[in-house]
Amino acid sequence: MRPRIFVTQPIPQPALDLMRDHGEVEVFPWTHRDISLDELASVSTRSHYLFCMHETPIRASLFDSESQLVGIGYSGPIPELHDLDAIAASGVRMLTAGRPSPPKDDPDGFTWDGYGLNPRATGQLMVALLLNCAYRVNEADMFCRANGFFQEMTMQFVGQGTTGKTVGLYGFGKVAKQAARLLSAMDMEVLYTKRTRLTPAEEAKWGVQWIGDPDELISRSDYVCMLVNYTADNVELFGEREFTLMKPTAYFINVARGRLVDESALIRALQDGTIAGAGLEVFRTEPPVVHDAYVPAEFRKMDNVVLTPHNGGATYASRGAQTLHTARAIVDDIKANWKS
């Protein structure tokens, strides 16, 4: 008997093909929602392996007496999402291939070798959100679709563009580096703030200027981009005070984590014109805060807000590389441990 592998959401074909060479693969078919806890528990009674994406919860309900699970492929333990005690007690093997180390001659991952693809894609998406706001693409698109007729060279959708404008990178990690080189090429002044300043050589390499005081970065920027890593210490790092510091013509871009922002304060700032608009890739209402991620209704009603569904690594190369790592971990376990 070949092992049965359940994949918790649609993924690129190469990872599926690899697993199908070694087992029977079933894929959760829907793309508009995550698999529920009850559905996962049911799957565990008919599957030997689970292929999980990083937001898939792993709870004790997966390991009841009827479970047939012997292995779960995942990206690594996340205490907020995974019941680590239940996992340890279950005896089910947790399978992760890890991430490849960056090449020594390219520590920032710009070569096309599979390393750094997700930060690259997320950084490029951040720039796309910024450009959408700068040129009001989303608003103009909706107008053309709804109206049909238009006035050439209309003033209705004039934007502030990017040339000569200032972008503030609140945090400067892998994603920010990928974005910085693009922003500099768009004739923008690129500011950054982080706890530890880069060396002068690094600042020259990325084309960025350090601002030690985050408030100064916020007040000077035409686009404020949230890029810090989420920790328990920086919940709602950006709130009403920070939005008040922004220019009324400025845009807020978030591709980091929704929990970094006081979402109610952001909604108010957008509604009362404290800021001009926003580009949002992440939201407060997503795992682990809630199981079923959703976009608040207030954002969906605003023409000056561009929305994407936390999908920063959504390129075939990036998502393909991520899922192949997990698929290989499952296949390696099948080869080593499965008795047909």
Protein Blocks (a to p, Z undefined) as FASTA:
>chain_A
ZZddddfbdcdfklmmmmmmnoccdddfbfkbccdfklmmmmmmmcfbdcddfklccdfk
lmmmkbcbfbdcdfbdcfklpcfklmmmnopacddebjadddfklmnopacnhpaklmmm
mmmmmmmmmmmmmnommmmmmmmmmnopacehiaklccebjnhpacddedjdfklmmmmm
mmmmnopacddddfbdcdfklmmmnopacdfblklmmmmpmbdcdfbdcdfklgokbcfk
lmmmpcfkbccddfkbfklpcfklmmmmmmnomagbdcdfbdfkbcfkbmbdcddfklmm
pmkbccdehilklcfklmmmmmmmmmmmmmmmmmmmpcZZ
